[in-house]
Amino acid sequence: MMDALQWPAMVVTIVAAWLVASSSRGRRHAGFWVYFVSNALWIAWGLHTQAYALVALQFALAAMNVRGERKSAKGDGGQGGEGH
């Protein structure tokens, strides 16, 4: 059962990416939460398969997601002066 978890995790990740790329602020915000579900699914699968690099990646991606959401909430829209 746990081996099959990678497929729903993949689908949820794709849905989250679709939502985050939306021009609608509400959909982008929903995508933020869907990404967290995706992270949790990948972490569960990664622990089961002992894919610890994947688990670490998911924690890093979740942290970046929080950072992006905070910047978005400030109205910055990710266009800060960080040398993009």
TALIN-V111716 format. One line per field, one symbol per residue. burial: I if it has 16 or more other C-alpha atoms within 10 Angstrom, else O. A space follows every 50 residues. Layout:
burial = ???
This chain:
burial = OOOOOIOOIOOIIIOIIOIIOOOOOOOIIOIIOIIIIIIIIIIIIIOOOO OOOIIOOIIOOIOOIOOIIOOIOOOOOIOOOOOO
